[in-house]
């Protein structure tokens, strides 16, 4: 619940009230829970104003001190949240400094005020693209609330441009404490034009807690691939019927102005093609740059060479494509999906050769350390119905206009069949570690533990709540291989078991991938005599690529 005196409390801290009203506010705060919380928040707030580098006048200090003579300093009660006059003077000094900077002609962004007051800047999980949009003035203050059953849902601010709309909200109880949604509690977002007609969603959408805030984000560049087609205004309705386990009908509707951000969106056409030695054709189509993101769009096409490779693999394993289409061979179907999957890593360099952005499709990104200024929520891969053409879009923090850049294709990731198999004496493994080296890979199997109950147990640092065999290990994958998949286990009778495994990867000094983890053989409740572990697929990284595309973001 809000309080009608809240604005007066804020004015108190700004030093805008006469002495008599200061005393009235202090008396009110002592008896008002809402305003007491507001005071607490103000008390913990440290005024840190970051201004662009600027040349100060030689007599800057003297001018600031003279300005202080006209800045009122409220006198709080001595015991009120231990606030001292010195804190108020520091606040006044900062305000006077800003006033002096502006008055004395220093260069300050016209959007400075919106930047320093935005709640978004205090949220740790916000990506750099959103922060950049806030800095440049593309944040819209909403502050619309709905309170029911003692729970208040407030939409605070929105960042909107032709790539996405991010909505920052708060959920608090009657005491102002943040509440968290239960797993079953979800909001429904509806986008409409100014006439109330629903805009069907084509892009991705997410809702997530982020510190003290709850964030909604929707990609709109798929809804309107051409920024000029975006309407001047979008109406957004957010509603839910359950919060904090309480039933109600919370609903907030608000307009979002798209004119300003739409006007500065730039689409730079590239249209450069390249075919890899493996038979994958890429086309670098364009880059769309907006206040919060730069999105590169590429197209991936399978050549005859690539198609022939797939057909050869399927033939070698006696897998019939028609059978797969009918879903009669689940294992082969799974393998084919992996074989068709292709990943890439790209980097963006400036004129001096410095990497300013990077994206990496690999699951364990730290093995290459290429990711930089990438927006993880803006990665979309869409395939045609026959799987022959894929459109790839990936977002980065916005590139500067009129900056000469170069896109470089760093890596290509392809899944390939593997026939790796290792057989060990299970009894020996239960007593001591066993090392196996085969087909360029090496594994140190550390021990074997049989778990034959459903009770959750911690084994070698991991929790397991199903019957099975646990085998901790370390290993080194073959050169060029960055992952192994589709593991199986087989006992001496030939019975086959599914294998899952948690693992961590790092790239060793030898350049190869080192892996640490534990195999879990599901359903194996007795120690076998011999144990065979194998994997069917491996993911390989190719670096024999030579594609660099220079480009420049247009004004």
LOSE-156304 format. One record per residue (C-alpha): residue number from 1; z, x, y. Coordinates in steps of 0.02 Angstrom, whole numbers. Layout:
BEGIN
+------+--------+--------+--------+
! resi !      z !      x !      y !
+------+--------+--------+--------+
!  NUM !      Z !      X !      Y !
...
+------+--------+--------+--------+
END
This chain:
BEGIN
+------+--------+--------+--------+
! resi !      z !      x !      y !
+------+--------+--------+--------+
!    1 !      0 !      0 !      0 !
!    2 !    -44 !     65 !    174 !
!    3 !     66 !     51 !    329 !
!    4 !     15 !     -9 !    501 !
!    5 !    112 !    137 !    576 !
!    6 !      9 !    269 !    484 !
!    7 !   -104 !    301 !    632 !
!    8 !     47 !    322 !    744 !
!    9 !    118 !    452 !    622 !
!   10 !    -45 !    550 !    628 !
!   11 !    -45 !    539 !    818 !
!   12 !    132 !    610 !    813 !
!   13 !     71 !    766 !    725 !
!   14 !    -73 !    783 !    847 !
!   15 !     51 !    779 !    990 !
!   16 !    -29 !    626 !   1068 !
!   17 !    127 !    516 !   1088 !
!   18 !    251 !    509 !   1231 !
!   19 !    429 !    561 !   1193 !
!   20 !    494 !    382 !   1173 !
!   21 !    361 !    339 !   1043 !
!   22 !    396 !    503 !    952 !
!   23 !    575 !    446 !    924 !
!   24 !    515 !    274 !    864 !
!   25 !    398 !    354 !    739 !
!   26 !    534 !    468 !    672 !
!   27 !    651 !    319 !    648 !
!   28 !    513 !    222 !    559 !
!   29 !    473 !    365 !    439 !
!   30 !    653 !    372 !    381 !
!   31 !    636 !    196 !    311 !
!   32 !    452 !    190 !    258 !
!   33 !    401 !    266 !     89 !
!   34 !    216 !    268 !    135 !
!   35 !    241 !    362 !    297 !
!   36 !    368 !    478 !    215 !
!   37 !    232 !    530 !     94 !
!   38 !    113 !    552 !    239 !
!   39 !    238 !    664 !    326 !
!   40 !    259 !    765 !    165 !
!   41 !     72 !    789 !    152 !
!   42 !     61 !    843 !    334 !
!   43 !    207 !    962 !    309 !
!   44 !    121 !   1050 !    165 !
!   45 !    -44 !   1060 !    256 !
!   46 !    -91 !   1232 !    320 !
!   47 !   -220 !   1230 !    457 !
!   48 !   -351 !   1357 !    406 !
!   49 !   -508 !   1339 !    511 !
!   50 !   -653 !   1449 !    460 !
!   51 !   -777 !   1473 !    599 !
!   52 !   -945 !   1561 !    594 !
!   53 !   -937 !   1743 !    651 !
!   54 !   -944 !   1746 !    838 !
!   55 !   -920 !   1868 !    982 !
!   56 !   -760 !   1824 !   1074 !
!   57 !   -741 !   1856 !   1260 !
!   58 !   -633 !   2005 !   1308 !
!   59 !   -500 !   1893 !   1386 !
!   60 !   -499 !   1769 !   1241 !
!   61 !   -312 !   1784 !   1207 !
!   62 !   -266 !   1756 !   1388 !
!   63 !   -379 !   1603 !   1399 !
!   64 !   -301 !   1529 !   1240 !
!   65 !   -125 !   1555 !   1306 !
!   66 !   -171 !   1470 !   1470 !
!   67 !   -244 !   1325 !   1369 !
!   68 !    -78 !   1307 !   1278 !
!   69 !      8 !   1259 !   1439 !
!   70 !    -81 !   1091 !   1432 !
!   71 !    -58 !   1058 !   1245 !
!   72 !     88 !    939 !   1210 !
!   73 !    206 !    992 !   1070 !
!   74 !    301 !    850 !    986 !
!   75 !    485 !    881 !    955 !
!   76 !    532 !    823 !    779 !
!   77 !    703 !    790 !    710 !
!   78 !    782 !    954 !    649 !
!   79 !    812 !    889 !    473 !
!   80 !    646 !    801 !    452 !
!   81 !    558 !    889 !    306 !
!   82 !    622 !   1054 !    380 !
!   83 !    481 !   1053 !    506 !
!   84 !    511 !   1179 !    644 !
!   85 !    448 !   1194 !    820 !
!   86 !    362 !   1356 !    770 !
!   87 !    250 !   1263 !    648 !
!   88 !    201 !   1141 !    783 !
!   89 !    165 !   1284 !    901 !
!   90 !     54 !   1367 !    770 !
!   91 !    -40 !   1204 !    751 !
!   92 !    -56 !   1188 !    938 !
!   93 !   -114 !   1368 !    949 !
!   94 !   -250 !   1337 !    820 !
!   95 !   -306 !   1180 !    911 !
!   96 !   -308 !   1272 !   1076 !
!   97 !   -405 !   1415 !    998 !
!   98 !   -538 !   1296 !    934 !
!   99 !   -543 !   1210 !   1103 !
!  100 !   -562 !   1377 !   1189 !
!  101 !   -701 !   1432 !   1072 !
!  102 !   -799 !   1276 !   1107 !
!  103 !   -761 !   1276 !   1293 !
!  104 !   -806 !   1460 !   1312 !
!  105 !   -977 !   1436 !   1238 !
!  106 !   -957 !   1510 !   1063 !
!  107 !  -1082 !   1453 !    933 !
!  108 !  -1008 !   1311 !    831 !
!  109 !  -1103 !   1198 !    712 !
!  110 !  -1124 !   1021 !    780 !
!  111 !  -1057 !    961 !    612 !
!  112 !   -899 !   1066 !    625 !
!  113 !   -786 !    917 !    651 !
!  114 !   -844 !    828 !    494 !
!  115 !   -826 !    988 !    395 !
!  116 !   -646 !   1028 !    438 !
!  117 !   -589 !    849 !    410 !
!  118 !   -680 !    814 !    247 !
!  119 !   -568 !    784 !     96 !
!  120 !   -708 !    854 !    -13 !
!  121 !   -678 !   1030 !     48 !
!  122 !   -505 !   1029 !    -32 !
!  123 !   -566 !    979 !   -206 !
!  124 !   -576 !   1132 !   -318 !
!  125 !   -701 !   1061 !   -443 !
!  126 !   -836 !   1022 !   -315 !
!  127 !   -993 !   1125 !   -341 !
!  128 !  -1065 !   1238 !   -207 !
!  129 !  -1210 !   1121 !   -173 !
!  130 !  -1095 !    978 !   -122 !
!  131 !   -992 !   1097 !    -16 !
!  132 !  -1150 !   1158 !     70 !
!  133 !  -1200 !    979 !    110 !
!  134 !  -1027 !    946 !    182 !
!  135 !  -1037 !   1104 !    289 !
!  136 !  -1203 !   1049 !    361 !
!  137 !  -1144 !    874 !    403 !
!  138 !  -1207 !    765 !    261 !
!  139 !  -1041 !    685 !    218 !
!  140 !  -1011 !    501 !    259 !
!  141 !   -835 !    435 !    284 !
!  142 !   -807 !    267 !    196 !
!  143 !   -619 !    235 !    179 !
!  144 !   -634 !     63 !     97 !
!  145 !   -497 !      3 !    -21 !
!  146 !   -448 !   -135 !   -139 !
!  147 !   -267 !   -157 !   -193 !
!  148 !   -215 !   -265 !   -341 !
!  149 !    -66 !   -262 !   -458 !
!  150 !     12 !   -121 !   -357 !
!  151 !   -138 !     -6 !   -385 !
!  152 !   -254 !     46 !   -242 !
!  153 !   -432 !    105 !   -268 !
!  154 !   -503 !    189 !   -113 !
!  155 !   -678 !    258 !    -86 !
!  156 !   -647 !    402 !     33 !
!  157 !   -811 !    493 !     64 !
!  158 !   -991 !    504 !      4 !
!  159 !  -1117 !    645 !      1 !
!  160 !  -1294 !    579 !    -17 !
!  161 !  -1466 !    658 !    -15 !
!  162 !  -1630 !    637 !   -114 !
!  163 !  -1561 !    730 !   -266 !
!  164 !  -1395 !    640 !   -293 !
!  165 !  -1257 !    532 !   -226 !
!  166 !  -1077 !    592 !   -251 !
!  167 !   -934 !    472 !   -215 !
!  168 !   -756 !    534 !   -192 !
!  169 !   -615 !    410 !   -219 !
!  170 !   -429 !    400 !   -251 !
!  171 !   -324 !    296 !   -370 !
!  172 !   -140 !    277 !   -324 !
!  173 !      6 !    165 !   -368 !
!  174 !    118 !     75 !   -243 !
!  175 !    215 !    238 !   -215 !
!  176 !     58 !    335 !   -175 !
!  177 !     61 !    431 !   -338 !
!  178 !   -105 !    471 !   -420 !
!  179 !   -145 !    372 !   -578 !
!  180 !   -258 !    424 !   -719 !
!  181 !   -380 !    311 !   -808 !
!  182 !   -350 !    271 !   -990 !
!  183 !   -492 !    308 !  -1111 !
!  184 !   -539 !    124 !  -1117 !
!  185 !   -544 !    105 !   -927 !
!  186 !   -714 !    128 !   -845 !
!  187 !   -793 !     83 !   -679 !
!  188 !   -959 !     -6 !   -663 !
!  189 !  -1074 !     61 !   -527 !
!  190 !  -1216 !    -44 !   -459 !
!  191 !  -1344 !     22 !   -334 !
!  192 !  -1437 !   -106 !   -227 !
!  193 !  -1557 !   -108 !    -83 !
!  194 !  -1502 !   -183 !     82 !
!  195 !  -1557 !   -355 !     23 !
!  196 !  -1444 !   -347 !   -130 !
!  197 !  -1580 !   -314 !   -259 !
!  198 !  -1517 !   -205 !   -401 !
!  199 !  -1592 !    -30 !   -417 !
!  200 !  -1612 !     13 !   -601 !
!  201 !  -1543 !    182 !   -648 !
!  202 !  -1660 !    314 !   -718 !
!  203 !  -1559 !    471 !   -684 !
!  204 !  -1395 !    530 !   -757 !
!  205 !  -1228 !    461 !   -698 !
!  206 !  -1050 !    523 !   -721 !
!  207 !   -873 !    476 !   -672 !
!  208 !   -730 !    599 !   -689 !
!  209 !   -560 !    646 !   -619 !
!  210 !   -560 !    801 !   -508 !
!  211 !   -388 !    855 !   -450 !
!  212 !   -313 !    714 !   -346 !
!  213 !   -481 !    626 !   -332 !
!  214 !   -595 !    526 !   -444 !
!  215 !   -778 !    571 !   -426 !
!  216 !   -934 !    469 !   -464 !
!  217 !  -1103 !    555 !   -465 !
!  218 !  -1277 !    486 !   -492 !
!  219 !  -1440 !    582 !   -495 !
!  220 !  -1569 !    489 !   -392 !
!  221 !  -1716 !    611 !   -392 !
!  222 !  -1778 !    523 !   -550 !
!  223 !  -1763 !    353 !   -466 !
!  224 !  -1869 !    415 !   -320 !
!  225 !  -1968 !    572 !   -364 !
!  226 !  -2043 !    563 !   -190 !
!  227 !  -1905 !    574 !    -58 !
!  228 !  -2009 !    473 !     65 !
!  229 !  -1992 !    321 !    -50 !
!  230 !  -1802 !    317 !    -38 !
!  231 !  -1742 !    166 !     62 !
!  232 !  -1654 !    188 !    229 !
!  233 !  -1494 !    117 !    156 !
!  234 !  -1421 !     97 !    -18 !
!  235 !  -1280 !    -26 !    -53 !
!  236 !  -1158 !     33 !   -186 !
!  237 !  -1038 !    -81 !   -279 !
!  238 !   -899 !     -7 !   -386 !
!  239 !   -787 !   -121 !   -489 !
!  240 !   -670 !   -123 !   -637 !
!  241 !   -553 !   -249 !   -718 !
!  242 !   -420 !   -128 !   -781 !
!  243 !   -325 !     15 !   -699 !
!  244 !   -169 !    101 !   -763 !
!  245 !   -158 !    -30 !   -900 !
!  246 !   -152 !   -173 !   -774 !
!  247 !   -281 !   -311 !   -768 !
!  248 !   -366 !   -361 !   -606 !
!  249 !   -533 !   -363 !   -517 !
!  250 !   -544 !   -207 !   -409 !
!  251 !   -707 !   -202 !   -313 !
!  252 !   -772 !   -101 !   -165 !
!  253 !   -946 !   -118 !    -89 !
!  254 !  -1010 !     -1 !     46 !
!  255 !  -1174 !     56 !    125 !
!  256 !  -1242 !    233 !    114 !
!  257 !  -1361 !    293 !    248 !
!  258 !  -1507 !    392 !    173 !
!  259 !  -1614 !    419 !    328 !
!  260 !  -1540 !    582 !    389 !
!  261 !  -1542 !    676 !    223 !
!  262 !  -1709 !    603 !    171 !
!  263 !  -1789 !    671 !    329 !
!  264 !  -1744 !    852 !    288 !
!  265 !  -1794 !    851 !    104 !
!  266 !  -1934 !    975 !     67 !
!  267 !  -2046 !    980 !    -88 !
!  268 !  -2132 !   1148 !   -110 !
!  269 !  -2280 !   1145 !   -230 !
!  270 !  -2296 !   1297 !   -344 !
!  271 !  -2415 !   1253 !   -488 !
!  272 !  -2414 !   1419 !   -581 !
!  273 !  -2442 !   1431 !   -771 !
!  274 !  -2393 !   1554 !   -908 !
!  275 !  -2404 !   1558 !  -1098 !
!  276 !  -2276 !   1659 !  -1196 !
!  277 !  -2325 !   1772 !  -1342 !
!  278 !  -2241 !   1642 !  -1455 !
!  279 !  -2363 !   1507 !  -1403 !
!  280 !  -2261 !   1406 !  -1277 !
!  281 !  -2350 !   1360 !  -1115 !
!  282 !  -2250 !   1338 !   -954 !
!  283 !  -2303 !   1268 !   -786 !
!  284 !  -2191 !   1296 !   -634 !
!  285 !  -2231 !   1134 !   -542 !
!  286 !  -2125 !   1127 !   -383 !
!  287 !  -1956 !   1144 !   -299 !
!  288 !  -1869 !   1005 !   -205 !
!  289 !  -1739 !   1065 !    -80 !
!  290 !  -1610 !    948 !     -4 !
!  291 !  -1441 !    975 !     83 !
!  292 !  -1348 !    984 !    -84 !
!  293 !  -1473 !   1059 !   -207 !
!  294 !  -1637 !   1145 !   -244 !
!  295 !  -1716 !   1075 !   -402 !
!  296 !  -1850 !   1171 !   -494 !
!  297 !  -1970 !   1069 !   -600 !
!  298 !  -2061 !   1148 !   -746 !
!  299 !  -2169 !   1081 !   -886 !
!  300 !  -2167 !   1149 !  -1063 !
!  301 !  -2315 !   1119 !  -1179 !
!  302 !  -2341 !   1165 !  -1362 !
!  303 !  -2503 !   1263 !  -1392 !
!  304 !  -2604 !   1263 !  -1554 !
!  305 !  -2519 !   1426 !  -1601 !
!  306 !  -2347 !   1345 !  -1588 !
!  307 !  -2401 !   1190 !  -1685 !
!  308 !  -2475 !   1296 !  -1824 !
!  309 !  -2310 !   1392 !  -1836 !
!  310 !  -2212 !   1230 !  -1862 !
!  311 !  -2335 !   1166 !  -1992 !
!  312 !  -2324 !   1330 !  -2087 !
!  313 !  -2134 !   1323 !  -2092 !
!  314 !  -2135 !   1143 !  -2152 !
!  315 !  -2261 !   1186 !  -2287 !
!  316 !  -2159 !   1335 !  -2349 !
!  317 !  -2010 !   1220 !  -2376 !
!  318 !  -2113 !   1077 !  -2451 !
!  319 !  -2062 !    960 !  -2312 !
!  320 !  -2184 !    819 !  -2282 !
!  321 !  -2199 !    764 !  -2101 !
!  322 !  -2229 !    583 !  -2150 !
!  323 !  -2068 !    583 !  -2251 !
!  324 !  -1973 !    650 !  -2102 !
!  325 !  -2040 !    513 !  -1990 !
!  326 !  -1968 !    384 !  -2109 !
!  327 !  -1799 !    470 !  -2107 !
!  328 !  -1795 !    503 !  -2295 !
!  329 !  -1746 !    687 !  -2285 !
!  330 !  -1599 !    707 !  -2168 !
!  331 !  -1582 !    894 !  -2192 !
!  332 !  -1765 !    928 !  -2159 !
!  333 !  -1760 !    809 !  -2012 !
!  334 !  -1614 !    906 !  -1938 !
!  335 !  -1704 !   1071 !  -1964 !
!  336 !  -1863 !   1006 !  -1883 !
!  337 !  -1768 !    950 !  -1728 !
!  338 !  -1698 !   1124 !  -1710 !
!  339 !  -1867 !   1206 !  -1739 !
!  340 !  -1946 !   1102 !  -1602 !
!  341 !  -1806 !   1142 !  -1480 !
!  342 !  -1845 !   1281 !  -1356 !
!  343 !  -1725 !   1353 !  -1228 !
!  344 !  -1754 !   1465 !  -1078 !
!  345 !  -1661 !   1573 !   -955 !
!  346 !  -1727 !   1597 !   -778 !
!  347 !  -1669 !   1697 !   -628 !
!  348 !  -1710 !   1685 !   -442 !
!  349 !  -1716 !   1848 !   -342 !
!  350 !  -1723 !   1881 !   -156 !
!  351 !  -1835 !   2010 !    -70 !
!  352 !  -1710 !   2150 !   -105 !
!  353 !  -1706 !   2113 !   -290 !
!  354 !  -1535 !   2031 !   -288 !
!  355 !  -1510 !   1885 !   -407 !
!  356 !  -1466 !   1734 !   -298 !
!  357 !  -1474 !   1603 !   -436 !
!  358 !  -1485 !   1594 !   -624 !
!  359 !  -1489 !   1469 !   -766 !
!  360 !  -1465 !   1501 !   -952 !
!  361 !  -1493 !   1376 !  -1093 !
!  362 !  -1386 !   1476 !  -1214 !
!  363 !  -1226 !   1387 !  -1270 !
!  364 !  -1113 !   1537 !  -1239 !
!  365 !  -1167 !   1587 !  -1065 !
!  366 !  -1056 !   1741 !  -1054 !
!  367 !  -1163 !   1837 !  -1179 !
!  368 !  -1295 !   1858 !  -1043 !
!  369 !  -1198 !   1821 !   -882 !
!  370 !  -1354 !   1752 !   -797 !
!  371 !  -1285 !   1590 !   -726 !
!  372 !  -1266 !   1593 !   -539 !
!  373 !  -1261 !   1453 !   -411 !
!  374 !  -1324 !   1332 !   -544 !
!  375 !  -1272 !   1150 !   -543 !
!  376 !  -1223 !   1113 !   -722 !
!  377 !  -1234 !    925 !   -699 !
!  378 !  -1415 !    936 !   -642 !
!  379 !  -1505 !    995 !   -797 !
!  380 !  -1629 !    872 !   -871 !
!  381 !  -1755 !    895 !  -1012 !
!  382 !  -1869 !    748 !  -1052 !
!  383 !  -2000 !    746 !  -1189 !
!  384 !  -2155 !    643 !  -1216 !
!  385 !  -2158 !    521 !  -1361 !
!  386 !  -2253 !    641 !  -1474 !
!  387 !  -2143 !    788 !  -1422 !
!  388 !  -2290 !    893 !  -1361 !
!  389 !  -2242 !    899 !  -1176 !
!  390 !  -2069 !    922 !  -1098 !
!  391 !  -2020 !    910 !   -916 !
!  392 !  -1877 !   1025 !   -865 !
!  393 !  -1779 !   1001 !   -705 !
!  394 !  -1633 !   1111 !   -656 !
!  395 !  -1530 !   1113 !   -498 !
!  396 !  -1458 !   1258 !   -398 !
!  397 !  -1361 !   1269 !   -237 !
!  398 !  -1491 !   1244 !   -100 !
!  399 !  -1605 !   1391 !    -63 !
!  400 !  -1624 !   1442 !    118 !
!  401 !  -1786 !   1393 !    202 !
!  402 !  -1909 !   1529 !    251 !
!  403 !  -1829 !   1647 !    125 !
!  404 !  -1949 !   1740 !     11 !
!  405 !  -1893 !   1720 !   -169 !
!  406 !  -1958 !   1758 !   -344 !
!  407 !  -1930 !   1659 !   -503 !
!  408 !  -1925 !   1763 !   -662 !
!  409 !  -1927 !   1698 !   -840 !
!  410 !  -1788 !   1801 !   -919 !
!  411 !  -1775 !   1738 !  -1099 !
!  412 !  -1848 !   1618 !  -1225 !
!  413 !  -1736 !   1544 !  -1362 !
!  414 !  -1813 !   1485 !  -1525 !
!  415 !  -1734 !   1423 !  -1686 !
!  416 !  -1804 !   1501 !  -1844 !
!  417 !  -1772 !   1478 !  -2031 !
!  418 !  -1648 !   1599 !  -2109 !
!  419 !  -1606 !   1637 !  -2290 !
!  420 !  -1441 !   1726 !  -2264 !
!  421 !  -1321 !   1713 !  -2411 !
!  422 !  -1161 !   1806 !  -2458 !
!  423 !  -1062 !   1786 !  -2619 !
!  424 !   -881 !   1845 !  -2635 !
!  425 !   -741 !   1844 !  -2763 !
!  426 !   -627 !   1707 !  -2697 !
!  427 !   -473 !   1775 !  -2786 !
!  428 !   -497 !   1945 !  -2707 !
!  429 !   -523 !   1866 !  -2536 !
!  430 !   -359 !   1771 !  -2552 !
!  431 !   -271 !   1940 !  -2567 !
!  432 !   -365 !   2054 !  -2447 !
!  433 !   -513 !   2057 !  -2329 !
!  434 !   -692 !   2075 !  -2391 !
!  435 !   -839 !   2150 !  -2296 !
!  436 !  -1018 !   2091 !  -2327 !
!  437 !  -1175 !   2170 !  -2251 !
!  438 !  -1342 !   2087 !  -2281 !
!  439 !  -1508 !   2052 !  -2194 !
!  440 !  -1453 !   2144 !  -2037 !
!  441 !  -1291 !   2044 !  -2021 !
!  442 !  -1114 !   2098 !  -2063 !
!  443 !   -960 !   1991 !  -2090 !
!  444 !   -778 !   2037 !  -2116 !
!  445 !   -697 !   1891 !  -2208 !
!  446 !   -512 !   1913 !  -2174 !
!  447 !   -425 !   1794 !  -2295 !
!  448 !   -438 !   1628 !  -2388 !
!  449 !   -317 !   1482 !  -2368 !
!  450 !   -323 !   1321 !  -2470 !
!  451 !   -263 !   1165 !  -2380 !
!  452 !   -251 !   1015 !  -2498 !
!  453 !   -160 !    886 !  -2389 !
!  454 !   -203 !    776 !  -2241 !
!  455 !    -53 !    841 !  -2145 !
!  456 !    -98 !    940 !  -1989 !
!  457 !    -65 !   1126 !  -2011 !
!  458 !    -90 !   1281 !  -1906 !
!  459 !   -185 !   1413 !  -2006 !
!  460 !   -231 !   1580 !  -1929 !
!  461 !   -214 !   1510 !  -1753 !
!  462 !   -312 !   1349 !  -1783 !
!  463 !   -258 !   1170 !  -1817 !
!  464 !   -328 !   1079 !  -1968 !
!  465 !   -289 !    899 !  -2019 !
!  466 !   -405 !    878 !  -2170 !
!  467 !   -408 !    956 !  -2344 !
!  468 !   -517 !   1109 !  -2361 !
!  469 !   -527 !   1299 !  -2364 !
!  470 !   -503 !   1405 !  -2209 !
!  471 !   -580 !   1579 !  -2197 !
!  472 !   -551 !   1677 !  -2035 !
!  473 !   -687 !   1805 !  -1998 !
!  474 !   -769 !   1925 !  -1878 !
!  475 !   -953 !   1964 !  -1884 !
!  476 !  -1105 !   2042 !  -1807 !
!  477 !  -1270 !   1947 !  -1803 !
!  478 !  -1440 !   2029 !  -1835 !
!  479 !  -1526 !   2111 !  -1686 !
!  480 !  -1603 !   1980 !  -1571 !
!  481 !  -1508 !   1836 !  -1652 !
!  482 !  -1382 !   1746 !  -1542 !
!  483 !  -1321 !   1607 !  -1658 !
!  484 !  -1317 !   1550 !  -1840 !
!  485 !  -1322 !   1367 !  -1888 !
!  486 !  -1318 !   1245 !  -2035 !
!  487 !  -1190 !   1338 !  -2140 !
!  488 !  -1156 !   1284 !  -2320 !
!  489 !  -1033 !   1335 !  -2454 !
!  490 !  -1058 !   1333 !  -2643 !
!  491 !   -934 !   1362 !  -2784 !
!  492 !   -969 !   1437 !  -2956 !
!  493 !  -1018 !   1266 !  -3025 !
!  494 !  -1154 !   1245 !  -2897 !
!  495 !  -1065 !   1109 !  -2797 !
!  496 !  -1114 !   1117 !  -2613 !
!  497 !   -992 !   1087 !  -2470 !
!  498 !  -1017 !   1062 !  -2284 !
!  499 !   -951 !   1202 !  -2174 !
!  500 !   -893 !   1187 !  -1995 !
!  501 !   -833 !   1332 !  -1892 !
!  502 !   -758 !   1374 !  -1725 !
!  503 !   -819 !   1536 !  -1653 !
!  504 !   -821 !   1643 !  -1497 !
!  505 !   -964 !   1757 !  -1448 !
!  506 !   -980 !   1915 !  -1348 !
!  507 !  -1115 !   2046 !  -1330 !
!  508 !  -1058 !   2216 !  -1392 !
!  509 !  -1102 !   2385 !  -1321 !
!  510 !  -1237 !   2396 !  -1455 !
!  511 !  -1322 !   2245 !  -1376 !
!  512 !  -1293 !   2135 !  -1528 !
!  513 !  -1194 !   1974 !  -1535 !
!  514 !  -1017 !   1991 !  -1604 !
!  515 !   -934 !   1833 !  -1665 !
!  516 !   -753 !   1788 !  -1705 !
!  517 !   -695 !   1626 !  -1784 !
!  518 !   -649 !   1533 !  -1943 !
!  519 !   -752 !   1441 !  -2074 !
!  520 !   -683 !   1274 !  -2132 !
!  521 !   -754 !   1215 !  -2299 !
!  522 !   -729 !   1027 !  -2296 !
!  523 !   -663 !    944 !  -2454 !
!  524 !   -636 !   1102 !  -2556 !
!  525 !   -456 !   1077 !  -2616 !
!  526 !   -447 !   1210 !  -2752 !
!  527 !   -481 !   1395 !  -2742 !
!  528 !   -649 !   1431 !  -2828 !
!  529 !   -686 !   1585 !  -2933 !
!  530 !   -836 !   1635 !  -2831 !
!  531 !   -889 !   1573 !  -2661 !
!  532 !  -1061 !   1580 !  -2582 !
!  533 !  -1082 !   1556 !  -2395 !
!  534 !  -1254 !   1535 !  -2317 !
!  535 !  -1342 !   1475 !  -2161 !
!  536 !  -1515 !   1398 !  -2145 !
!  537 !  -1557 !   1428 !  -1962 !
!  538 !  -1536 !   1561 !  -1832 !
!  539 !  -1567 !   1557 !  -1645 !
!  540 !  -1666 !   1705 !  -1581 !
!  541 !  -1681 !   1772 !  -1404 !
!  542 !  -1850 !   1840 !  -1349 !
!  543 !  -1867 !   1955 !  -1198 !
!  544 !  -2051 !   2003 !  -1216 !
!  545 !  -2096 !   1893 !  -1067 !
!  546 !  -2191 !   1939 !   -911 !
!  547 !  -2190 !   1795 !   -789 !
!  548 !  -2137 !   1812 !   -608 !
!  549 !  -2181 !   1684 !   -475 !
!  550 !  -2152 !   1720 !   -290 !
!  551 !  -2118 !   1570 !   -178 !
!  552 !  -2047 !   1520 !    -10 !
!  553 !  -1960 !   1358 !     37 !
!  554 !  -2060 !   1277 !    176 !
!  555 !  -1981 !   1214 !    337 !
+------+--------+--------+--------+
END
